[in-house]
Amino acid sequence: MWLQVSLLCLSCLTLPGQSQGQDRASLRRSNDHAGLCHYTFTVASPEESACSGTGMKPEMDGVSSRLTVLEALVSRLIAGADAGPRASGEDGIQGAYSQVTRERNQLEQDKERLNGQVQELQRRLAELSQEAESLRQRPCQQTHSSGGPQRDNRPASDPALNLGNGAYQEMKAEVKEVLASVLIPEENHNFTGCGELQSVGDPVLHRKADSITGKYGVWLQDPEPQGAQYSNETVWRIDAVGKDVRQLFAYEDMDQLSQGFPMKVLVLPEPMESTGGTMYRGSLYYQRKRSRTLIRYDLTSESLASRRELPHAGFHGQHPYSWGGYTDIDLAADEQGLWAIYSTSKAKGAIVISQLDPESLEVRKSWETNIRKNTVANAFMVCGRLYTVASYTAANSTVNYVFDTATGAGRAVAVPFKNKYRYNSMVDYNHAQRKLFAWDNFHMVTYDIRLGRANNGRS
């Protein structure tokens, strides 16, 4: 590049005299003793053939000054081309390296801090383990003033009450587990916790079904589970939409239900009709599809335990609830046993209540009410009383009727009841939890309820 620029500059400098001396110009090339190539460019003057004299000095001075300026410009251009990109690239690399170095130093500091915390936790764990082992090996000493039995009411001078002697005292307590529903207040010893329904709380959501088959269905917990395989924490679910409803999903507890992954799926021996099933004493009770046949499915053996027709009961749309869905036979369980809520042609659509034998499904006793089944949205049993829900779509509905099997009398009531998701297709009572389980438009919800004092006039 330097050779090309030099030759170009030389040609520019010789342009003024080219017309006069181009026929006498010559270019000579020779090698010196070091092997370098030298080029000599010669132009003879038309007036003189030698460089003696001073006539050419101004011209040579001009050429020399122009060469000096040109060399300076070329040097500046070369220096800028070589140094510019390299300097900017080096600055970028240096900045990135500095950032990486800072991040590495920060990570090392964090690592040292975490290591210190781990060591401190390990030290505390070792101390606690040693203390626990020391307490485990040290016996609990009984400090009695005599060999006789220890009294509950001891005087303050009893040495066993002297905590300053460093001895440990062994204390025992017996706890008996009882249901909150059977606690008796001191002010009313006749209260059994099975009074009339006073209020229904707001719905609490536990899970929303994720497919069209979950628009309505059945979900329950067994209030009185049998055997060790399942507990009262186990959640049972059936999606009731479909031509052949047979799948019974089992979840370990409410948390697993909310996550949506069942621990087991059971296949029912006969297809199920609608949302009238219930869970009681280790069995699922339900109505067989397109029939008045009742089925008891044993959960432990996973087999059909018993089946029986419900005499004269309407089925498959003859006497459903107001929302339809072939809800002709609705099974329920409460503190007093297993029930069937249905109607017959003889009752002309009025609700009939029958108490069933949980083993054989035989009808023990029946009651006919004075409220028509297709005028209410749902029904459930609590403490031997039938309660009906006025609407399945109204956001603010009511429990509008109660029938007491103990007295054989029914009457209108007005207990607020909320259908938060506007399509409540199943309501069932769990007497162990004092909750209503409901399936409201894909949503599985529960309601807390409150009961009043028991009526002493009940027979």
Secondary structure, DSSP 8 states (H G I E B T S, - for coil): -HHHHHHHHHHHHTGGGHHHHTTS-EEEEEE-TTS-EEEEEE---SS-SS--SSTTHHHHHHHHHHHHHHHHHHHHHHHHHHHHHHHHHHHHHHHHHHHHHHHHHHHHHHHHHHHHHHHHHHHHHHHHHHHHHHHHHS------SSSS---SS--TT-GGG-GGG--------------GGG---TT-TT--S---EEEE---EEEEE--SGGGSSEEEE--SS--SSSS-TT-EEEEE--SSS--EEEEESSHHHHHHT--SEEEE-SS-B-TT--EEETTEEEEEBTTSSEEEEEETTTTEEEEEEE-TTB--SSSS--TT-TT---EEEEETTEEEEEE-BTTTTTEEEEEEE-TTT--EEEEEEEEEEGGGSSEEEEETTEEEEES-SS-SEEEEEEEEETTTTEEEEEEEEEE-TTS-EEEEEEETTTTEEEEEETTEEEEEEEEE----TT--
